[in-house]
Amino acid sequence: MEQLSLGIYGSGKLGTAIAKRAVSVGLDVVFALKHFNQTNVYHCPKTGFEFAPPSVIANKDLILLAIPINNLDTLDSTFFKGKTVIDAMNHWPPEIEESEEWPLQEVDTSSLVQEFLSEAKVVKTLNHISYHDLYRNDKNGQRKQTLMMAGDDLKAKQLVRRFIEAIDFELIDIGPLQEGIHLQPGGKFFGVDFKREN
Ligand SMILES: NC(=O)c1ccc[n+]([C@@H]2O[C@H](COP(=O)([O-])OP(=O)(O)OC[C@H]3O[C@@H](n4cnc5c(N)ncnc54)[C@H](OP(=O)(O)O)[C@@H]3O)[C@@H](O)[C@H]2O)c1
């Protein structure tokens, strides 16, 4: 089967941890340039990663959002048309203060992301694990870590499953996108380390 390609918005703690895990299993990974007027592809000798404009990211099989969620509206939604997008973002202080507009436990943020990227197929996952745990080595006979996903589009969820299993996690589908509220800060599955019984 052909290897998946991944475009990532956000080369911070989470984006880098996921990228390293993906590269270690042979996936093609490129980060989005933050300054969208640039048209070249850049190679970072220190990390080995490539940075490319949104038009290049739009050609990848999957796009991962790992930026502060209040930067969402800096993205150009036209580059997300028809794409499967993993929303790994959370809203919590100090990124966003709790307020009437953002009551931390009541707003289903992935549905807001879906609303903004209306022509994309948004799947929520990878937001409920700490980036430290993405560096955990489970190759020594230890059990695999389990992630969860929520999303409305079945094909998009199949693609995300391929990716998540390729980077060596188990994955539980918890249903439609709005169920993702259980995966975000304050939700019952946030930060929970599930263990499969058999
Ligand atoms: N850290 C975790 O363990 C963890 C776990 C689960 C979920 N999350 C979520 O993942 C997201 C990122 O968290 P983080 O801890 O990785 O934050 P971080 O270390 O601050 O990294 C965020 C990165 O996004 C970049 N960025 C901001 N706007 C961008 C844009 N429009 N296009 C491209 N890149 C952009 C930032 O660049 P500049 O530095 O140049 O601004 C920075 O490199 C947040 O929503 C967070 O809630 C984090």
The ligand as a Gaussian input file, in Angstrom:
#p B3LYP/6-31G(d) Opt

LIG

0 1
 N        1.468000      20.550000      23.509000
 C        0.667000      19.495000      23.678000
 O        1.013000      18.496000      24.382000
 C       -0.674000      19.465000      22.990000
 C       -1.430000      18.293000      23.100000
 C       -2.664000      18.217000      22.462000
 C       -3.140000      19.304000      21.735000
 N       -2.389000      20.454000      21.664000
 C       -2.928000      21.580000      20.855000
 O       -2.102000      21.701000      19.680000
 C       -2.007000      23.071000      19.301000
 C       -0.535000      23.460000      19.281000
 O       -0.007000      23.294000      20.601000
 P        1.585000      23.323000      20.846000
 O        1.764000      22.976000      22.273000
 O        2.302000      22.550000      19.797000
 O        1.854000      24.887000      20.642000
 P        3.218000      25.614000      20.286000
 O        4.373000      24.812000      20.759000
 O        3.067000      27.018000      20.736000
 O        3.237000      25.580000      18.670000
 C        2.283000      26.213000      17.875000
 C        2.952000      26.424000      16.518000
 O        1.971000      26.854000      15.570000
 C        2.602000      27.837000      14.766000
 N        1.563000      28.596000      14.087000
 C        0.709000      29.499000      14.617000
 N       -0.137000      29.944000      13.665000
 C        0.202000      29.306000      12.510000
 C       -0.262000      29.352000      11.166000
 N       -1.289000      30.145000      10.835000
 N        0.313000      28.554000      10.243000
 C        1.342000      27.750000      10.556000
 N        1.849000      27.660000      11.822000
 C        1.284000      28.443000      12.770000
 C        3.434000      28.621000      15.744000
 O        4.397000      29.403000      15.091000
 P        5.010000      30.704000      15.878000
 O        5.734000      30.176000      17.077000
 O        5.889000      31.327000      14.853000
 O        3.837000      31.560000      16.266000
 C        4.061000      27.472000      16.540000
 O        5.181000      26.936000      15.863000
 C       -2.834000      23.864000      20.324000
 O       -4.120000      24.070000      19.810000
 C       -2.873000      22.933000      21.536000
 O       -4.003000      23.153000      22.355000
 C       -1.168000      20.548000      22.260000

